[in-house]
Amino acid sequence: MSLSASALKVQQALNTIGLTLEVVELPGSTRTAQEAAQAVGCQVGQIAKSIIFQALASHRPILVIASGPNRVNEKVIEELVGEAIGKADADFVRQRTGFVIGGVPPIGHSEHLESFVDRDLLVYQEIWAAAGTPHAVFRLTPGDLLRMTSGIVIQVT
């Protein structure tokens, strides 16, 4: 089965760093953590959702990869990055990552993103992440996630 352009971009990024993980495109939406968990048959906590924030002074993109049910405490992120942040809008996300909201993967972005990984994801043997579109995902381990993002592990809640 051939992948859409965005999903293929994620597959190529995984291959480039030597991870033998497989991007799959599903008929149902994986836009939300709940939808993704239902589509792949896992717990919502196993969904590694990529949320893009914008640092308000420097305008740099910040990637937070949170466990599905967790809500990111923005004050925690602000302390870590040293400035106020806000949720990025759809145009900012597409411009800075190369992907649409609901499909932002943890790898393959247009530019380097300062990344933070939710400690709660580390309790699972396998997790699932978006792969470039609201219908594409891939299975990985928390170790794979840390390797591909070089993310700092934090408690996001």
KEBABA-531123 format. One line per field, with one value per atom (N, C-alpha, C, CB): chain; atom name; x, y, z; residue in three letters. Coordinates in nm, 3 decimals. Glycine has a CB too. Example, Ala and Ser with C-alpha at 12.3 -4.5 7.8 and 13.67 -1.06 7.14 Angstrom:
BEGIN
chaine <- (A|A|A|A|A|A|A|A)
atome <- (N|CA|C|CB|N|CA|C|CB)
px <- (1.319|1.230|1.320|1.131|1.285|1.367|1.290|1.408)
py <- (-0.569|-0.450|-0.330|-0.447|-0.225|-0.106|0.003|-0.060)
pz <- (0.780|0.780|0.780|0.905|0.708|0.714|0.787|0.572)
residu <- (ALA|ALA|ALA|ALA|SER|SER|SER|SER)
//
This chain:
BEGIN
chaine <- (A|A|A|A|A|A|A|A|A|A|A|A|A|A|A|A|A|A|A|A|A|A|A|A|A|A|A|A|A|A|A|A|A|A|A|A|A|A|A|A|A|A|A|A|A|A|A|A|A|A|A|A|A|A|A|A|A|A|A|A|A|A|A|A|A|A|A|A|A|A|A|A|A|A|A|A|A|A|A|A|A|A|A|A|A|A|A|A|A|A|A|A|A|A|A|A|A|A|A|A|A|A|A|A|A|A|A|A|A|A|A|A|A|A|A|A|A|A|A|A|A|A|A|A|A|A|A|A|A|A|A|A|A|A|A|A|A|A|A|A|A|A|A|A|A|A|A|A|A|A|A|A|A|A|A|A|A|A|A|A|A|A|A|A|A|A|A|A|A|A|A|A|A|A|A|A|A|A|A|A|A|A|A|A|A|A|A|A|A|A|A|A|A|A|A|A|A|A|A|A|A|A|A|A|A|A|A|A|A|A|A|A|A|A|A|A|A|A|A|A|A|A|A|A|A|A|A|A|A|A|A|A|A|A|A|A|A|A|A|A|A|A|A|A|A|A|A|A|A|A|A|A|A|A|A|A|A|A|A|A|A|A|A|A|A|A|A|A|A|A|A|A|A|A|A|A|A|A|A|A|A|A|A|A|A|A|A|A|A|A|A|A|A|A|A|A|A|A|A|A|A|A|A|A|A|A|A|A|A|A|A|A|A|A|A|A|A|A|A|A|A|A|A|A|A|A|A|A|A|A|A|A|A|A|A|A|A|A|A|A|A|A|A|A|A|A|A|A|A|A|A|A|A|A|A|A|A|A|A|A|A|A|A|A|A|A|A|A|A|A|A|A|A|A|A|A|A|A|A|A|A|A|A|A|A|A|A|A|A|A|A|A|A|A|A|A|A|A|A|A|A|A|A|A|A|A|A|A|A|A|A|A|A|A|A|A|A|A|A|A|A|A|A|A|A|A|A|A|A|A|A|A|A|A|A|A|A|A|A|A|A|A|A|A|A|A|A|A|A|A|A|A|A|A|A|A|A|A|A|A|A|A|A|A|A|A|A|A|A|A|A|A|A|A|A|A|A|A|A|A|A|A|A|A|A|A|A|A|A|A|A|A|A|A|A|A|A|A|A|A|A|A|A|A|A|A|A|A|A|A|A|A|A|A|A|A|A|A|A|A|A|A|A|A|A|A|A|A|A|A|A|A|A|A|A|A|A|A|A|A|A|A|A|A|A|A|A|A|A|A|A|A|A|A|A|A|A|A|A|A|A|A|A|A|A|A|A|A|A|A|A|A|A|A|A|A|A|A|A|A|A|A|A|A|A|A|A|A|A|A|A|A|A|A|A|A|A|A|A|A|A|A|A|A|A|A|A|A|A|A|A|A|A|A|A|A|A|A|A|A|A|A|A|A|A|A|A|A)
atome <- (N|CA|C|CB|N|CA|C|CB|N|CA|C|CB|N|CA|C|CB|N|CA|C|CB|N|CA|C|CB|N|CA|C|CB|N|CA|C|CB|N|CA|C|CB|N|CA|C|CB|N|CA|C|CB|N|CA|C|CB|N|CA|C|CB|N|CA|C|CB|N|CA|C|CB|N|CA|C|CB|N|CA|C|CB|N|CA|C|CB|N|CA|C|CB|N|CA|C|CB|N|CA|C|CB|N|CA|C|CB|N|CA|C|CB|N|CA|C|CB|N|CA|C|CB|N|CA|C|CB|N|CA|C|CB|N|CA|C|CB|N|CA|C|CB|N|CA|C|CB|N|CA|C|CB|N|CA|C|CB|N|CA|C|CB|N|CA|C|CB|N|CA|C|CB|N|CA|C|CB|N|CA|C|CB|N|CA|C|CB|N|CA|C|CB|N|CA|C|CB|N|CA|C|CB|N|CA|C|CB|N|CA|C|CB|N|CA|C|CB|N|CA|C|CB|N|CA|C|CB|N|CA|C|CB|N|CA|C|CB|N|CA|C|CB|N|CA|C|CB|N|CA|C|CB|N|CA|C|CB|N|CA|C|CB|N|CA|C|CB|N|CA|C|CB|N|CA|C|CB|N|CA|C|CB|N|CA|C|CB|N|CA|C|CB|N|CA|C|CB|N|CA|C|CB|N|CA|C|CB|N|CA|C|CB|N|CA|C|CB|N|CA|C|CB|N|CA|C|CB|N|CA|C|CB|N|CA|C|CB|N|CA|C|CB|N|CA|C|CB|N|CA|C|CB|N|CA|C|CB|N|CA|C|CB|N|CA|C|CB|N|CA|C|CB|N|CA|C|CB|N|CA|C|CB|N|CA|C|CB|N|CA|C|CB|N|CA|C|CB|N|CA|C|CB|N|CA|C|CB|N|CA|C|CB|N|CA|C|CB|N|CA|C|CB|N|CA|C|CB|N|CA|C|CB|N|CA|C|CB|N|CA|C|CB|N|CA|C|CB|N|CA|C|CB|N|CA|C|CB|N|CA|C|CB|N|CA|C|CB|N|CA|C|CB|N|CA|C|CB|N|CA|C|CB|N|CA|C|CB|N|CA|C|CB|N|CA|C|CB|N|CA|C|CB|N|CA|C|CB|N|CA|C|CB|N|CA|C|CB|N|CA|C|CB|N|CA|C|CB|N|CA|C|CB|N|CA|C|CB|N|CA|C|CB|N|CA|C|CB|N|CA|C|CB|N|CA|C|CB|N|CA|C|CB|N|CA|C|CB|N|CA|C|CB|N|CA|C|CB|N|CA|C|CB|N|CA|C|CB|N|CA|C|CB|N|CA|C|CB|N|CA|C|CB|N|CA|C|CB|N|CA|C|CB|N|CA|C|CB|N|CA|C|CB|N|CA|C|CB|N|CA|C|CB|N|CA|C|CB|N|CA|C|CB|N|CA|C|CB|N|CA|C|CB|N|CA|C|CB|N|CA|C|CB|N|CA|C|CB|N|CA|C|CB|N|CA|C|CB|N|CA|C|CB|N|CA|C|CB|N|CA|C|CB|N|CA|C|CB|N|CA|C|CB|N|CA|C|CB|N|CA|C|CB|N|CA|C|CB|N|CA|C|CB|N|CA|C|CB|N|CA|C|CB|N|CA|C|CB|N|CA|C|CB|N|CA|C|CB|N|CA|C|CB|N|CA|C|CB|N|CA|C|CB|N|CA|C|CB|N|CA|C|CB|N|CA|C|CB|N|CA|C|CB)
px <- (0.085|0.000|0.089|-0.096|0.058|0.140|0.089|0.138|0.183|0.152|0.131|0.265|0.052|0.037|0.172|-0.075|0.187|0.315|0.363|0.302|0.273|0.312|0.352|0.199|0.277|0.310|0.441|0.196|0.463|0.588|0.708|0.582|0.689|0.795|0.836|0.748|0.738|0.766|0.836|0.635|0.789|0.852|0.998|0.777|1.025|1.163|1.249|1.164|1.192|1.267|1.303|1.184|1.210|1.237|1.348|1.109|1.337|1.439|1.576|1.399|1.580|1.706|1.783|1.680|1.709|1.780|1.794|1.706|1.758|1.781|1.678|1.911|1.558|1.451|1.362|1.368|1.344|1.262|1.118|1.318|1.057|0.920|0.835|0.906|0.710|0.626|0.509|0.574|0.503|0.391|0.273|0.430|0.156|0.035|-0.071|-0.018|-0.145|-0.257|-0.385|-0.255|-0.472|-0.594|-0.716|-0.607|-0.824|-0.943|-1.009|-1.043|-1.002|-1.063|-0.967|-1.112|-1.021|-0.940|-0.859|-1.028|-0.740|-0.656|-0.621|-0.526|-0.705|-0.679|-0.671|-0.787|-0.760|-0.755|-0.695|-0.897|-0.649|-0.591|-0.695|-0.539|-0.819|-0.925|-0.949|-1.056|-0.957|-0.977|-0.861|-0.995|-0.740|-0.621|-0.619|-0.493|-0.650|-0.652|-0.754|-0.681|-0.872|-0.975|-0.929|-1.108|-0.865|-0.823|-0.717|-0.770|-0.626|-0.516|-0.538|-0.385|-0.642|-0.672|-0.579|-0.670|-0.550|-0.463|-0.530|-0.323|-0.465|-0.513|-0.485|-0.449|-0.568|-0.548|-0.412|-0.661|-0.367|-0.237|-0.119|-0.219|-0.138|-0.031|-0.019|-0.056|-0.106|-0.099|-0.005|-0.240|0.099|0.196|0.151|0.345|0.080|0.026|0.127|-0.109|0.151|0.245|0.170|0.323|0.206|0.142|0.248|0.073|0.218|0.312|0.268|0.320|0.362|0.342|0.433|0.370|0.398|0.482|0.533|0.403|0.666|0.725|0.689|0.882|0.628|0.569|0.670|0.478|0.784|0.883|0.972|0.969|1.023|1.117|1.048|1.216|0.921|0.842|0.894|0.838|0.974|1.025|0.920|1.158|0.918|0.824|0.876|0.798|0.785|0.817|0.729|0.796|0.789|0.715|0.702|0.783|0.579|0.554|0.483|0.471|0.540|0.479|0.422|0.583|0.289|0.219|0.143|0.123|0.128|0.044|-0.100|0.058|-0.172|-0.307|-0.400|-0.369|-0.423|-0.520|-0.466|-0.570|-0.336|-0.277|-0.294|-0.131|-0.321|-0.329|-0.198|-0.454|-0.136|-0.006|-0.024|0.064|0.052|0.055|0.153|0.097|0.101|0.185|0.287|0.099|0.254|0.347|0.476|0.281|0.464|0.582|0.672|0.538|0.612|0.689|0.752|0.599|0.676|0.729|0.853|0.622|0.850|0.967|1.088|0.935|1.064|1.174|1.232|1.126|1.148|1.198|1.232|1.095|1.195|1.234|1.153|1.372|1.035|0.947|0.804|0.995|0.711|0.571|0.547|0.481|0.452|0.417|0.267|0.463|0.227|0.085|0.069|0.031|-0.053|-0.081|-0.062|-0.227|0.007|0.031|-0.093|0.151|-0.117|-0.231|-0.193|-0.279|-0.293|-0.274|-0.167|-0.405|-0.165|-0.066|0.075|-0.095|0.095|0.227|0.272|0.223|0.183|0.218|0.262|0.099|0.183|0.218|0.349|0.103|0.366|0.486|0.612|0.471|0.606|0.725|0.755|0.711|0.651|0.673|0.662|0.575|0.584|0.557|0.438|0.678|0.366|0.252|0.130|0.289|0.013|-0.112|-0.140|-0.230|-0.211|-0.256|-0.337|-0.340|-0.315|-0.383|-0.301|-0.515|-0.191|-0.104|0.043|-0.130|0.074|0.214|0.286|0.222|0.391|0.468|0.579|0.527|0.645|0.757|0.889|0.775|0.887|1.008|0.974|1.068|1.078|1.059|1.013|0.963|1.033|0.986|1.072|0.984|1.015|1.084|1.206|0.989|1.205|1.317|1.331|1.296|1.444|1.465|1.366|1.612|1.305|1.212|1.266|1.071|1.264|1.296|1.185|1.307|1.221|1.122|1.122|1.145|0.999|0.979|0.889|0.917|0.923|0.850|0.788|0.942|0.660|0.585|0.638|0.436|0.677|0.727|0.626|0.757|0.496|0.393|0.399|0.256|0.458|0.470|0.571|0.511|0.665|0.774|0.730|0.881|0.608|0.561|0.512|0.449|0.493|0.440|0.552|0.346|0.526|0.622|0.615|0.596|0.493|0.478|0.380|0.430|0.405|0.321|0.295|0.387|0.205|0.170|0.179|0.027|0.230|0.243|0.184|0.391|0.145|0.096|0.209|0.040|0.169|0.270|0.241|0.276|0.213|0.206|0.069|0.277|-0.033|-0.171|-0.264|-0.212|-0.387|-0.483|-0.532|-0.603|-0.473|-0.508|-0.387|-0.575|-0.270|-0.147|-0.084|-0.048|-0.036|0.028|0.143|-0.075|0.226|0.325|0.346|0.458|0.379|0.404|0.552|0.357|0.585|0.724|0.736|0.777|0.857|0.881|0.915|0.995|0.902|0.945|1.093|0.921|1.175|1.317|1.334|1.392|1.253|1.256|1.220|1.159|1.118|1.071|1.182|0.947|1.249|1.357|1.472|1.408|1.500|1.609|1.576|1.633|1.453|1.421|1.401|1.297|1.366|1.338|1.450|1.211|1.535|1.630|1.556|1.741|1.432|1.347|1.385|1.205|1.358|1.381|1.257|1.410|1.278|1.166|1.119|1.206|0.989|0.931|0.794|0.920|0.744|0.604|0.525|0.585|0.439|0.373|0.250|0.333|0.195|0.070|0.095|-0.009)
py <- (-0.119|0.000|0.124|0.000|0.219|0.339|0.441|0.399|0.520|0.620|0.756|0.628|0.840|0.979|1.049|1.054|1.163|1.235|1.266|1.364|1.314|1.349|1.225|1.423|1.117|0.994|0.935|0.891|0.945|0.897|0.976|0.906|1.105|1.191|1.141|1.339|1.101|1.048|0.913|1.034|0.827|0.696|0.713|0.613|0.806|0.831|0.885|0.929|0.971|1.024|0.912|1.134|0.819|0.704|0.617|0.620|0.590|0.509|0.574|0.486|0.706|0.780|0.765|0.927|0.760|0.745|0.599|0.822|0.508|0.365|0.295|0.349|0.352|0.286|0.208|0.390|0.081|-0.002|-0.004|-0.146|0.112|0.130|0.154|0.248|0.110|0.117|0.213|-0.020|0.311|0.404|0.334|0.536|0.345|0.290|0.399|0.169|0.396|0.489|0.410|0.560|0.464|0.395|0.463|0.391|0.388|0.449|0.552|0.342|0.527|0.619|0.727|0.543|0.831|0.943|0.905|1.064|0.958|0.947|1.086|0.865|1.183|1.323|1.347|1.412|1.281|1.297|1.171|1.325|1.183|1.068|0.956|1.109|0.992|0.892|0.819|0.958|0.894|0.832|0.741|0.939|0.788|0.708|0.578|0.788|0.587|0.467|0.367|0.505|0.415|0.325|0.262|0.401|0.342|0.292|0.183|0.408|0.195|0.096|-0.007|0.167|0.012|-0.085|-0.081|-0.221|0.041|0.055|0.148|0.109|0.165|0.260|0.403|0.233|0.496|0.637|0.685|0.725|0.635|0.675|0.636|0.615|0.539|0.495|0.583|0.351|0.680|0.771|0.886|0.825|0.902|1.010|1.125|0.963|1.220|1.331|1.445|1.379|1.493|1.603|1.734|1.584|1.822|1.952|2.059|1.971|2.149|2.257|2.385|2.279|2.441|2.570|2.671|2.563|2.798|2.905|2.986|2.994|3.001|3.089|3.232|3.068|3.308|3.435|3.545|3.482|3.547|3.651|3.615|3.674|3.492|3.452|3.391|3.352|3.356|3.294|3.158|3.385|3.094|2.962|2.855|2.931|2.748|2.641|2.550|2.560|2.504|2.413|2.290|2.481|2.171|2.046|1.979|1.952|1.950|1.875|1.747|1.957|1.633|1.504|1.449|1.404|1.452|1.417|1.286|1.529|1.216|1.097|1.140|1.022|1.059|1.090|1.164|0.969|1.116|1.184|1.308|1.088|1.332|1.441|1.577|1.414|1.674|1.813|1.880|1.886|1.949|2.011|2.135|2.048|2.140|2.258|2.356|2.223|2.460|2.553|2.624|2.656|2.644|2.710|2.628|2.730|2.494|2.406|2.430|2.256|2.436|2.456|2.596|2.437|2.696|2.832|2.842|2.929|2.775|2.775|2.712|2.701|2.605|2.534|2.612|2.400|2.684|2.756|2.902|2.751|2.950|3.084|3.197|3.105|3.165|3.271|3.219|3.321|3.312|3.275|3.200|3.400|3.108|3.033|3.041|2.885|3.010|2.999|2.883|3.132|2.832|2.726|2.784|2.669|2.711|2.758|2.740|2.684|2.834|2.819|2.728|2.958|2.692|2.595|2.640|2.572|2.769|2.818|2.806|2.963|2.845|2.836|2.690|2.895|2.600|2.458|2.405|2.375|2.433|2.383|2.444|2.414|2.574|2.643|2.592|2.794|2.572|2.540|2.390|2.595|2.305|2.160|2.092|2.097|2.149|2.085|1.992|2.010|1.992|1.901|1.977|1.786|1.913|1.973|1.930|1.935|2.015|1.980|1.851|2.096|1.761|1.632|1.524|1.645|1.566|1.469|1.495|1.470|1.588|1.625|1.506|1.751|1.456|1.345|1.396|1.260|1.306|1.348|1.361|1.249|1.338|1.337|1.391|1.193|1.438|1.478|1.620|1.388|1.706|1.845|1.929|1.909|2.040|2.134|2.195|2.243|2.208|2.267|2.196|2.420|2.219|2.159|2.219|2.181|2.132|2.178|2.142|2.117|2.238|2.209|2.117|2.340|2.000|1.897|1.853|1.779|1.827|1.776|1.653|1.885|1.549|1.423|1.397|1.306|1.366|1.337|1.209|1.322|1.221|1.108|0.992|1.153|1.023|0.920|0.822|0.985|0.863|0.772|0.661|0.850|0.684|0.589|0.462|0.655|0.458|0.339|0.230|0.375|0.264|0.168|0.098|0.239|-0.028|-0.100|-0.050|-0.252|-0.016|0.040|0.155|-0.067|0.251|0.369|0.392|0.494|0.483|0.515|0.666|0.464|0.707|0.850|0.880|0.893|1.005|1.051|1.043|1.196|1.024|1.006|1.094|0.861|1.221|1.316|1.356|1.261|1.274|1.308|1.266|1.239|1.316|1.273|1.128|1.365|1.054|0.914|0.821|0.897|0.875|0.796|0.790|0.853|0.671|0.649|0.551|0.596|0.542|0.435|0.395|0.478|0.266|0.210|0.223|0.060|0.257|0.273|0.248|0.414|0.248|0.235|0.373|0.132|0.392|0.519|0.548|0.518|0.444|0.462|0.516|0.331|0.464|0.516|0.664|0.436|0.699|0.838|0.931|0.850|0.889|0.972|0.983|0.914|0.874|0.875|0.971|0.732|0.969|1.050|1.197|0.997|1.229|1.369|1.436|1.378|1.357|1.411|1.497|1.494|1.459|1.535|1.522|1.493|1.627|1.628|1.568|1.775|1.468|1.403|1.490|1.262|1.520|1.604|1.550|1.751|1.599|1.576|1.692|1.565|1.665|1.773|1.827|1.726|1.750|1.792|1.882|1.670)
pz <- (0.000|0.000|0.000|0.123|-0.088|-0.095|0.007|-0.238|0.058|0.160|0.095|0.264|0.160|0.115|0.130|0.196|0.067|0.068|0.210|-0.010|0.297|0.433|0.514|0.503|0.500|0.572|0.520|0.557|0.389|0.330|0.383|0.177|0.402|0.458|0.598|0.465|0.679|0.812|0.801|0.894|0.712|0.693|0.653|0.587|0.563|0.519|0.633|0.400|0.717|0.832|0.928|0.905|0.951|1.038|0.978|1.060|0.849|0.781|0.788|0.635|0.772|0.771|0.902|0.744|1.015|1.143|1.185|1.252|1.093|1.117|1.202|1.180|1.214|1.289|1.192|1.371|1.219|1.131|1.182|1.122|1.180|1.224|1.101|1.327|1.105|0.986|1.004|0.951|0.916|0.913|0.845|0.837|0.907|0.847|0.838|0.930|0.729|0.713|0.732|0.573|0.815|0.854|0.792|1.007|0.773|0.714|0.807|0.678|0.939|1.035|1.077|1.156|1.139|1.185|1.309|1.214|1.316|1.434|1.485|1.403|1.452|1.485|1.636|1.425|1.714|1.859|1.921|1.917|2.044|2.113|2.127|2.253|2.157|2.171|2.039|2.219|1.929|1.797|1.761|1.690|1.789|1.757|1.837|1.784|1.965|2.051|2.002|2.197|1.963|1.910|1.779|1.890|1.693|1.561|1.571|1.478|1.667|1.676|1.786|1.700|1.869|1.974|2.093|1.916|2.140|2.258|2.358|2.218|2.473|2.573|2.527|2.711|2.569|2.532|2.581|2.589|2.696|2.750|2.663|2.885|2.572|2.482|2.358|2.440|2.345|2.231|2.267|2.191|2.186|2.205|2.116|2.170|2.175|2.096|2.091|2.153|1.970|1.948|1.948|1.815|2.042|2.053|2.028|2.194|1.937|1.905|1.977|1.750|2.050|2.114|2.046|2.267|2.058|2.005|2.122|1.905|2.130|2.229|2.186|2.242|2.275|2.236|2.205|2.343|2.273|2.246|2.127|2.370|2.125|2.019|1.897|2.074|1.911|1.804|1.761|1.684|1.847|1.810|1.843|1.883|1.763|1.790|1.901|1.662|1.986|2.095|2.078|2.238|2.077|2.064|2.200|1.962|2.240|2.361|2.319|2.466|2.353|2.320|2.450|2.255|2.457|2.580|2.565|2.619|2.676|2.680|2.655|2.816|2.576|2.530|2.623|2.495|2.746|2.831|2.902|2.934|2.896|2.973|2.906|2.996|2.990|2.947|2.987|3.010|2.894|2.919|3.007|2.786|3.116|3.201|3.137|3.351|3.075|3.000|3.089|2.929|3.216|3.309|3.323|3.448|3.323|3.332|3.210|3.339|3.093|2.969|2.968|2.844|3.011|3.015|3.104|3.065|3.217|3.305|3.237|3.436|3.162|3.096|2.978|3.048|2.904|2.786|2.816|2.675|2.934|2.975|2.917|2.942|2.864|2.814|2.805|2.675|2.791|2.779|2.648|2.786|2.650|2.530|2.508|2.541|2.386|2.352|2.257|2.290|2.248|2.150|2.011|2.168|1.926|1.791|1.705|1.728|1.613|1.523|1.406|1.472|1.326|1.217|1.117|1.144|1.083|0.987|1.042|0.950|1.168|1.232|1.235|1.376|1.274|1.282|1.146|1.335|1.043|0.909|0.859|0.810|0.882|0.834|0.904|0.855|1.034|1.111|1.120|1.249|1.102|1.109|0.973|1.205|0.882|0.754|0.759|0.709|0.871|0.888|0.941|0.984|0.927|0.975|1.119|0.884|1.192|1.327|1.317|1.391|1.410|1.407|1.341|1.337|1.278|1.212|1.237|1.064|1.330|1.356|1.420|1.448|1.353|1.408|1.499|1.294|1.569|1.653|1.575|1.766|1.445|1.361|1.222|1.351|1.150|1.011|0.989|0.948|1.088|1.079|0.984|1.217|0.942|0.853|0.918|0.808|1.049|1.122|1.256|1.142|1.323|1.455|1.554|1.504|1.635|1.737|1.874|1.716|1.965|2.104|2.152|2.193|2.207|2.236|2.381|2.148|2.430|2.565|2.555|2.660|2.631|2.627|2.765|2.585|2.765|2.886|2.953|2.854|3.078|3.157|3.159|3.301|3.153|3.161|3.042|3.166|2.930|2.816|2.842|2.692|2.934|2.956|3.026|3.037|3.079|3.150|3.054|3.247|2.928|2.831|2.752|2.734|2.717|2.632|2.489|2.637|2.445|2.311|2.316|2.211|2.230|2.218|2.069|2.286|2.040|1.902|1.882|1.867|1.766|1.736|1.598|1.741|1.579|1.449|1.347|1.457|1.221|1.116|0.995|1.073|1.019|0.909|0.861|0.798|0.889|0.851|0.964|0.715|0.965|1.068|1.051|1.066|0.958|0.936|0.945|0.801|0.973|0.973|1.111|0.872|1.148|1.278|1.262|1.382|1.366|1.372|1.517|1.308|1.534|1.666|1.696|1.676|1.820|1.861|2.010|1.825|2.059|2.202|2.258|2.233|2.389|2.447|2.416|2.599|2.413|2.378|2.238|2.393|2.143|2.005|2.003|1.914|2.081|2.085|2.136|2.175|2.241|2.295|2.196|2.428|2.126|2.027|1.912|1.972|1.863|1.745|1.776|1.679|1.901|1.934|2.012|2.013|2.079|2.176|2.278|2.105|2.305|2.395|2.541|2.378|2.615|2.760|2.824|2.814|2.911|2.978|3.094|3.029|3.097|3.201|3.242|3.152|3.352|3.390|3.332|3.548|3.232|3.159|3.231|3.023|3.324|3.389|3.508|3.433)
residu <- (MET|MET|MET|MET|SER|SER|SER|SER|LEU|LEU|LEU|LEU|SER|SER|SER|SER|ALA|ALA|ALA|ALA|SER|SER|SER|SER|ALA|ALA|ALA|ALA|LEU|LEU|LEU|LEU|LYS|LYS|LYS|LYS|VAL|VAL|VAL|VAL|GLN|GLN|GLN|GLN|GLN|GLN|GLN|GLN|ALA|ALA|ALA|ALA|LEU|LEU|LEU|LEU|ASN|ASN|ASN|ASN|THR|THR|THR|THR|ILE|ILE|ILE|ILE|GLY|GLY|GLY|GLY|LEU|LEU|LEU|LEU|THR|THR|THR|THR|LEU|LEU|LEU|LEU|GLU|GLU|GLU|GLU|VAL|VAL|VAL|VAL|VAL|VAL|VAL|VAL|GLU|GLU|GLU|GLU|LEU|LEU|LEU|LEU|PRO|PRO|PRO|PRO|GLY|GLY|GLY|GLY|SER|SER|SER|SER|THR|THR|THR|THR|ARG|ARG|ARG|ARG|THR|THR|THR|THR|ALA|ALA|ALA|ALA|GLN|GLN|GLN|GLN|GLU|GLU|GLU|GLU|ALA|ALA|ALA|ALA|ALA|ALA|ALA|ALA|GLN|GLN|GLN|GLN|ALA|ALA|ALA|ALA|VAL|VAL|VAL|VAL|GLY|GLY|GLY|GLY|CYS|CYS|CYS|CYS|GLN|GLN|GLN|GLN|VAL|VAL|VAL|VAL|GLY|GLY|GLY|GLY|GLN|GLN|GLN|GLN|ILE|ILE|ILE|ILE|ALA|ALA|ALA|ALA|LYS|LYS|LYS|LYS|SER|SER|SER|SER|ILE|ILE|ILE|ILE|ILE|ILE|ILE|ILE|PHE|PHE|PHE|PHE|GLN|GLN|GLN|GLN|ALA|ALA|ALA|ALA|LEU|LEU|LEU|LEU|ALA|ALA|ALA|ALA|SER|SER|SER|SER|HIS|HIS|HIS|HIS|ARG|ARG|ARG|ARG|PRO|PRO|PRO|PRO|ILE|ILE|ILE|ILE|LEU|LEU|LEU|LEU|VAL|VAL|VAL|VAL|ILE|ILE|ILE|ILE|ALA|ALA|ALA|ALA|SER|SER|SER|SER|GLY|GLY|GLY|GLY|PRO|PRO|PRO|PRO|ASN|ASN|ASN|ASN|ARG|ARG|ARG|ARG|VAL|VAL|VAL|VAL|ASN|ASN|ASN|ASN|GLU|GLU|GLU|GLU|LYS|LYS|LYS|LYS|VAL|VAL|VAL|VAL|ILE|ILE|ILE|ILE|GLU|GLU|GLU|GLU|GLU|GLU|GLU|GLU|LEU|LEU|LEU|LEU|VAL|VAL|VAL|VAL|GLY|GLY|GLY|GLY|GLU|GLU|GLU|GLU|ALA|ALA|ALA|ALA|ILE|ILE|ILE|ILE|GLY|GLY|GLY|GLY|LYS|LYS|LYS|LYS|ALA|ALA|ALA|ALA|ASP|ASP|ASP|ASP|ALA|ALA|ALA|ALA|ASP|ASP|ASP|ASP|PHE|PHE|PHE|PHE|VAL|VAL|VAL|VAL|ARG|ARG|ARG|ARG|GLN|GLN|GLN|GLN|ARG|ARG|ARG|ARG|THR|THR|THR|THR|GLY|GLY|GLY|GLY|PHE|PHE|PHE|PHE|VAL|VAL|VAL|VAL|ILE|ILE|ILE|ILE|GLY|GLY|GLY|GLY|GLY|GLY|GLY|GLY|VAL|VAL|VAL|VAL|PRO|PRO|PRO|PRO|PRO|PRO|PRO|PRO|ILE|ILE|ILE|ILE|GLY|GLY|GLY|GLY|HIS|HIS|HIS|HIS|SER|SER|SER|SER|GLU|GLU|GLU|GLU|HIS|HIS|HIS|HIS|LEU|LEU|LEU|LEU|GLU|GLU|GLU|GLU|SER|SER|SER|SER|PHE|PHE|PHE|PHE|VAL|VAL|VAL|VAL|ASP|ASP|ASP|ASP|ARG|ARG|ARG|ARG|ASP|ASP|ASP|ASP|LEU|LEU|LEU|LEU|LEU|LEU|LEU|LEU|VAL|VAL|VAL|VAL|TYR|TYR|TYR|TYR|GLN|GLN|GLN|GLN|GLU|GLU|GLU|GLU|ILE|ILE|ILE|ILE|TRP|TRP|TRP|TRP|ALA|ALA|ALA|ALA|ALA|ALA|ALA|ALA|ALA|ALA|ALA|ALA|GLY|GLY|GLY|GLY|THR|THR|THR|THR|PRO|PRO|PRO|PRO|HIS|HIS|HIS|HIS|ALA|ALA|ALA|ALA|VAL|VAL|VAL|VAL|PHE|PHE|PHE|PHE|ARG|ARG|ARG|ARG|LEU|LEU|LEU|LEU|THR|THR|THR|THR|PRO|PRO|PRO|PRO|GLY|GLY|GLY|GLY|ASP|ASP|ASP|ASP|LEU|LEU|LEU|LEU|LEU|LEU|LEU|LEU|ARG|ARG|ARG|ARG|MET|MET|MET|MET|THR|THR|THR|THR|SER|SER|SER|SER|GLY|GLY|GLY|GLY|ILE|ILE|ILE|ILE|VAL|VAL|VAL|VAL|ILE|ILE|ILE|ILE|GLN|GLN|GLN|GLN|VAL|VAL|VAL|VAL|THR|THR|THR|THR)
//
